[in-house]
Structure formats: structure tokens, C-alpha cells
Amino acid sequence: MVNFGRVLTAMITPFHADGSVNYGVAEKLAVHLVEHGTDTVVVCGTTGESPTLTWDEEYELFQVVKKAVSGKAKVMAGTGSNSTKEAISATQKAGLLGLDGSLQVVPYYNKPPQEGLYEHFKSIATACPDMPLMLYNIPGRTGQNLLPETVARLAEIPNIVAIKEASGSLEQVTQVRRLTPAEFQIYSGDDALTLPLLAVGGTGVVSVASHLVGDNIQEMVKAFENGQVKLAAQINVQLQPLFKALFLTTNPIPLKAALKLQGWDVGGCRPPLCPAPPDVTQKLTAVMQELQLI
């Protein structure tokens, strides 16, 4: 059974001032994340600005991060696409690099029906039988919701082993848990919902905030697993202002601003994303000072 751990970090992609990928900072950041609570580094997901990366840049990032954390953490590649053929090709190529898993987002823009979604993910899994796949349901970005009944059908495929659930619905997560085998892993796609998701049968989180508080999130999940529910709740309440601040505007704009406040040379975001407005940076600064992160 594949186990990606409790805390997966959806890593940002650092850029130079000219907009090119800063692989040196990516390497250092990946090591830092693993030293501070991250079990699996997710490369080139939403937080990694995958829509504006080229496939060549993505493959280079996969290799750089894998080499940096080899033997210390797993690496998951964001190789999903709204083209089934393209997703298969990208996932096969990532598999040749020896990565530990692939994140497969629900196809965006073309809004396939549930049968189309099932066939899309099944085709990728069949073409890449040795690559463990994590489904990624985020209807707010893709325009389509991957329903629990469809997830249940997909969970019957041996190498579809997990889902990142970012629908925001605990009722939906509960239904996914009810319909899937116990070994099928359910991860929160929203830091703020990690603890309640654990309570309805979740495994952990694919986190944004773990760039800044990975050790705390790891402690929260472990506390819940160990029956220390009050401690887990205390950590969750303490971190809520940060979870909220990191989504004051489109992710990863606030996260990159927060990392810059800590001294990380991560650069800006690629267009059409834009720099964090001053009021967002001010709110982030206040929250981070309160948590003694700067």
C-alpha cells in the first residue's frame, strides 16, 4: 500500500526577476520543507503555478526536487491536464524519472460529465500502471465536481490510491469515505478544513500553509491520530488566522508574499497572476508576527 504520509506540501515554483524558474531556490526550499514536517513534496500543482509552466520546466523541477529530497521524502508530480492524451504522456514521462506519485486534477474548462471523468482517470491509470495516482477535486477552479460515486468507481482501480478533496464539502468527503475502501486515502485540499476532514475519516492534508508551519500541521494531525483531540483543536484554532490570510487573494500570491517576508528569494508570480496588493501584505505581516514567523 502506498502511503504519502500526513502532510503533503503543494510547493511553490520560485522565479528569477526575469520570470525564469529559479531551480536553485526550488532545491533549497524542498529541503527546508522536508526538514519541517513535509512527508511528500507535490511539485507543479496549483500552488506551483502549473498553468504557466512549460512541460520542460516541469520535468526539470521534478528532477531537481527528487534529487534534493531523495531518501528523506516522497515526490509527487502534478501531471494532470484537461487533455487525456496529454495527461497520459506527462505522467508516463514523470514515471520514468522514478517519482513516487502523480496528482491528477479534474479536467478544467471542458466540463466533462461523470462518465467522461471516469474514463479520463481510468485511461491514465491504465496507461501508467506503476504510478500511484491521487485524484484532485477542486470544482472552484475546474468548473466540475468529481462526485463520490465516481470516486468510488475509480478507487477500484489498483493504482488510484488517494484523492485531494477541495470541494469544501465535509458531507461530500464523508460520502467518499463511506463508498471507498479503508486503504483509499483522503486528503484535505484546504488547510482550514484539515482537522474536521480528519474527523470524518481523512488521512491528512495537501497543504499550502506547511511552507510556513509544517511542523505545527504535522503535530496537529499526529495529535488527532493519538486521540489528543483538544491539543489538535488548539493548534487548529491557533493557525486559522494564517490559513485565512493565505487566501486573501488567489493562491499562491499571498504565499509568495509571506515567503518573501521570511527572506526567501521566490520571485513573483507569472502573469496573469500579479503581485500581492499592499493591504494583503500588511495583513500577512500582522498574522505572521503574531505567530512569531517573522
Buried (B, 14 or more C-beta within 10 A) or exposed (E): EBBBBBBBBBBBBBBBEEEEBBBEBBBBBBBBBBEBBBBBBBBBBBBBBBEBBEBEBBBBBBBBBBEBBEEEBBBBBBBBBBEBEEBBBBBBBBBEEEBBBBBBBBBBEEEBEBEBBBEBBBBBBEBBEEBBBBBBBBBEBBEBBBBBEBBBBBBEBEBBBBBBBBBBBBEBBBBBBEBBEEEBBBBBBBBBBBBBBBBBBBBBBBBBBBBBBBBBBBBBBBBBEEEBEEBBBEBBEBBBBBBBBBBBBBBBBBBBBBBBBEEBBBBBBBEEBEEBEEEBBEBBBEBBEEBEBE
